[in-house]
Amino acid sequence: MNKQQDRSSFIAHRSSFVLPRERTLTIPRPPGVMGVINVTPDSFSDGGVHLDHAKAVHAALQMEQDGALVIDIGGESTRPGSEPVAAQTEIDRVVPVIEQIRQRSDVPISIDTQKGAVADEALKAGADIINDVSALRYSAGMPAIAARAKVPVILMHMRGVPQTMQKNIQYDDVVSEVGSELTAFRDAAVAAGVDASQILIDPGIGFGKTFDHNLEILARASELTPIAPLVIGASRKGFIGHLTGREAGPERAMGSLAAVAAAHRAGATLVRVHDVRETIDFLKVLTAIAEKER
């Protein structure tokens, strides 16, 4: 293995990331847990629950207490068929929540947005990570903002946009093609000035994928880990409801844990979930068992 391959392997398997204000996100026993707070009226799983800012802040602080290493704040639903919202609407939803969390906690916060203007304001308010479902491709200014801020960036895979992504879905080999496209997104981000060691990737389960594609990605997710540290976000998604017959929301928590197990087996760095306490307990037991197998 040459020096370039050595460095690529190191970057892909790293579990420590530099945050603003001389802080570090360290994930001692991957996967770490990222708790989801949707400050929206229409997200597929918890839309409306956290639209009230005080409730969103309370939920975020509870997630931190339960063991979440990162809190992911979003102000625009990206469920299949969803319509975009104006940048200012998104800013008005997320910035007060980020500010209030930051006043009370130093927990790392990621801003879930495709818009450069939203990311910029969120970072000023105290966010530490950019989580972009478009992999920095939707907003022309996003790559420069990410590079200038020197923050960790999560690049998610999605073909098309939320309004159309579930139409005409075609892959010959979904894992191979997702991996190739994520590699291209990573390389484009680096070319724009983003530090390679600050990049994570997300295969975009439920984003322009069929039921079988989602299962295939979870089954073969380890094939993606050489590209960059892996984030898996399968919590409460439609394929879980299809398998279990459970309605959207907390009823899918138990099914979501099976996806967390797949992420653990694959060597994921983070899992993005709605049910933090249950996921933390599950991972404690699963990790203890796995350590006895080594």
N, C-alpha and C positions, 0 to 999 in steps of 0.2 A: 504494500500500500504506500503510495507516495504522500508527500507532505500535504498536497491539496486534498487528497482523500481523507487523510488524518483529520484535517481541520473540519471538513464537511461532516465527518462522523461525530466529532466533538460538538459541533454546533447543533446537529440534529438531536443529540441525546442530552443536551444541557438542561438543567432544571433550576437555573438561577438567572435572573434578568435584572437589569439596571433600571431603576425607577427615578422619577424626578425627586428633587430635594434630598439628594444623597441617601436614597433608600434603595433596598434590594428586595425583590420578590424571590424567595427561596422555597423550593418545593422539596422537602426532605424525603418524602416517600410517595413518589408519583403513583397514580394521578392525584394532584391536588384538586380541590373542589372550587368551582366558580359558581356563585349564586346569582340567579337571574331576577332582576327587578324590571318589569315592563311598565313604564309610566305612560300607558296608552289606554284608550277605551276599547281597543279591538284586537289585541293580540290573541292568538289561537288558544292559549292555555290559561292565561290569567288576566285577560284584557279587562280593564276597569278596576281591578282590585287595588292597584297601587297608583291610580291616577291622582288621588289625594296625596299631596306631597308629604304630609306628616305620616301617613300610613306607609308610604314608600320608605321613608327614612327609618321608621321603626322596624320595618321588615328587614331592611339591609343590616341594621345593627344586630338584629336577632340572628341573621345568617352568619354574621361574623362571630357572634358568641357561640353558635352551634359548630363552628369550625371552618367556615368558608375562608379560603385564602385570598379570593378576589370577589368583588361585587360587580356584576355587569349591569350597567344602567342603559336602558334604551327608551327612546321616545317616539319610535315609528314602527308599526307592525310590518313585518316582512313575511307574514303568512301567505300561502298561495292565493293569488287573486287580489291581494291588498293593494290599495291605491297609495301613492306617495303623499306625504304631508309637506307643507312649506318648512323651510329651514328654521324660520323664526318660531313657528309652532313647536317644533322639536326642541329648540333651545329653551323656550319657555317651560317646557315640560321637565327637561333633565337638569338644567343648570341649578335651579334652586335646591333640588334633591342632592346633587353632588356637593354643593356648598354646605348644606346642613349636615351631611354625613361627615364631611371633612372637618367641620367645627367640633365634632364629637369623637372622631376616630381617625386613625392613621391607616386603616385597612386599604389595600390597593383597590382602585376603582378603574374598571374599563368602561369606555363609552362605546356603545353599540350603535354605530351610525355609518352611513355611506357618504355623508355630506361633509366636505372640508370645513365649512363655516361652523357646523355643529361641533365637530371634533375640536376645532380651535377654541371655541368658547368653553367647551367642557374641560379641556386641558387647563385653561386659565382658572377655572373654578376649582380645580384640584384633582381631576382625573389623571390617571397614570398610564393607561394602555388604550390603544385604538383597536377596536374589534369591528372590522369592516366586511360585511357580507359580500361586497363586490370586489374584494381584494385590491382596493385602492384604484379601481377602474371607473367607478361611477362619477366621481367628482374630480375635475381636472386639477384642482389645487391640493387634493389629499396627499399625494406622494410627497410634495414639498413640505407640507405641514408635518407629516410623520417624520421625515428626515430631519427637519429643523428641531423638532421637539426631542428627538433621540429617545423616544419611548418604545416599549415593546409594541409590536403590531401583529394582530391575528388576521391572516389572509384566508378568507373562506371561499370555497368553490361554489359557483353558481353559474349556470348557463342561462342567459337572458336576464329578465327582471322578475320580481315577485308576481306581477300581473300576468305574465305569460310563461313562467318557467316550467309549469306542469303540462304544457302543450307540446306535442311532437317530441317526446323524450326518446332519444336514440343513442345507444352506446353499443359498441361491439364488445368491449371489455371495460366495464365501468371503473374498476379500480385502477387499471393501467392508464386509462384516459384521464381520470381525475388526477392521478399522480403526475402525469405529464403536464397537465394544465397548471396544477399548483406549482410545479417546478418553474414553469414559465412566469407565473405571477411572482414567485419569490425572486427570480432573477431580475425581473423588471423593477421590483421594489429596491433591490440592491443597486441597480443602475441609476435609480432616482436619488440615491444617497442614504437609504435606510441601512443601518448596520445589520449584516447578516445574522449576527448573534442575538439580535432582538426580534427576529421573525419567528412566528409560530404559524402553523397551518391547520385548517379545519376543512374536512372533506364535504361539508355541507349536506349532512343527512336531512332529507326532506326538501331540499332545494333543487328542483329540477331533476328529481330521481323518482323512480317507481318504487313500489313496495319491495320488489325483489332486489332492486339496486341498493336500497337502504340496508337490507340484510347482508348482501354481498360485501358492502363496504365494511360493516361491522365484523364480518367473518374474516376479512383479509386486511384489516386496518394496519397490521404490523408491516405490510408492504409499503406503507406511506411514511413510516418513521424515519427512513434515511434522508428524507427531503428536508425536514425541519421538525422541531418539537410539535407533537400532535395534540390538537384539541378536539374532543368529541362532544357534540351537542345533539343528543337524541332524546332528551327528556320530554316526556308526555306527547311525543309526536304521533302523527296519524297512523304510522305502521304499527305502533304499539296498540292503539285502539282497534285496529283491524284484527290483530292477533288475539286480543283479550276480550273484545266486545265492550270495553270500558269507554265511557264518555270522556270528552276532553277535560283536563284539569287534574286535581289530586287523585282521582280514581286510577290514573295511569302511573302512579308513583311506583308500585311494586313491579310492574312491567318494565319501567325505566331502569330499574336496578340491574336487570339482565343486560341491558346495553352498557351500563357502567362496568359490569363484569367483563364484557367483551373489550372495552377500552383498556381495562387493567391488564388483561391478557396480551393486548397488542403493544403495551408499553407507552400508552398515552401519557402526556405530561399534565393535562388538565381535562376535567369533565365539567361541562356546563349544564347545571341542573336547577330545577325549581325547588326540589325537596332536599334541602341541604342536610338537615339532621339525620334523616333516614339514610342518605347516601354516605355520610361520614361513618355512621355505625356499620353499615354494610361493608365499607372499605376497610375498616379496622379489623373486622373478622376475616375478610377475604385475604388481606395482606398477611395477617398472622398465619393463616393456613398455607399461603404460598411460600412464606419464608421457611416453613418446615419441609417443603418439597425440594429445596435447593441442597 
